[in-house]
Amino acid sequence: MSNRILVKVSADESSISFRTVTKKRKSPQCFYIQRSEWVRLCREGHILSNDGQSFAKLWYERDIGVLSIRFFWLSFCSGDRVTGWEQTVRLPYDALDEFVRRSLADTGTKQWKALSLQDRRQPKLEFDGADNLHAALSNKTVRRRLVRFLRDQFNWPGADRICFYNDFLPYSFFFREFRSGCPGICGGLILHDHQDLGRAYYSIHT
């Protein structure tokens, strides 16, 4: 697990709880948020929640499909003195949200766990020409596939930015990488089987 954080999530009818574990320590208790707060997070993109002495800031990075949670594990000592520690985890939002929804079913799993995503320097993604991008974002199925693919496949170390241009194929793009201001790899980001979006998938062609 190295220095990554293991996040354990449990769910019941009214709440979702989080607990974190590292090699050196685990969170002093589970952190509970109400399902109504989860719904508000999905709608507004961010919430601030408290559970007893501790609190957490949750924000949903829609463009990359990541939920970040900044925990403040606090304990109160004598008088007004406060001690504790801070911890930030990053989780794949879609997988966690699917667990939260399915946990309400009688046969749904009630526990989920994942390693916190590593922070990685990501190149800036720029779209020059909006037609294909608007078409992709307007379709829920294509939007989800595109966002996931961009998140998972374009984390290129050393790249400053990647520019995308309209391709003649629907929902597809030509791209060019730039490093230190100089052009690098170029190719196509192609959506295959666009006639049947249920089977459609993206791939890179260089």
Beta strands, then each sheet from edge to edge (+ up, - down):
strand 1: 6-11
strand 2: 15-21
strand 3: 31-34
strand 4: 46-51
strand 5: 54-61
strand 6: 66-76
strand 7: 82-92
strand 8: 111-115
strand 9: 124-128
strand 10: 161-166
strand 11: 173-179
strand 12: 182-192
strand 13: 201-205
sheet 1: 3+ 2- 1+ 8-
sheet 2: 4+ 5- 6+ 7-
sheet 3: 9+ 10+ 11- 12+ 13-
end
